[in-house]
Structures are given as structure tokens and as C-alpha cells.
């Protein structure tokens, strides 16, 4: 995923903070959801890629991003260790 820089005016920032508080979601999640909605409406989906933009797949993408951000993952030094852990 590409990084996005967003510069808000003070009044916009205050509105976003209030919305974040009332919805109980982080501001970053609200911004990402708004960008996702915008892209879905304004971006052509390449043929064969429709599955990626389905709500089910996007929900799974968000879940994985939360796991990664929260440190909820494991790393392995080699394939043998990974396969042993799978048993």
C-alpha cells in the first residue's frame, strides 16, 4: 500500500476528531474508509480483479492490517521452522 499524506485545515481536523469520537473509530480508519469509498466509485476495476474489491475481501484486508499494526504475527528464520509450527 502506498503512503498518503493528508493536510487538513484546523476546522477539518476538529470535525474529524469529533467524528472519530462519536463513531468510536480512529481517525486513520475513517480516512481510509473514505478513500476506499472514493476509489470504488471513481476508479475503474481491472477485469479479473473484482474479487479484491468485494466487501468480504476488503474486510479481511482491514483485519490483517490491524493484526500487523498490533504485532499479532509471527516470523520464522526458515521454512523448516514455519512448517514445524504448522503441526
Residue, then its C-alpha position, 0 to 999 in steps of 0.5 A: x500500500x502506498x503512503x498518503x499524506x493528508x493536510x487538513x485545515x484546523x476546522x477539518x481536523x476538529x470535525x474529524x476528531x469529533x467524528x472519530x469520537x462519536x463513531x468510536x473509530x480512529x481517525x486513520x480508519x475513517x480516512x481510509x474508509x473514505x478513500x476506499x469509498x472514493x476509489x470504488x466509485x471513481x476508479x475503474x476495476x481491472x477485469x479479473x480483479x473484482x474479487x479484491x474489491x468485494x466487501x468480504x475481501x476488503x474486510x479481511x484486508x482491514x483485519x490483517x492490517x490491524x493484526x500487523x499494526x498490533x504485532x499479532x504475527x509471527x516470523x520464522x528464520x526458515x521454512x523448516x521452522x514455519x512448517x514445524x509450527x504448522x503441526 
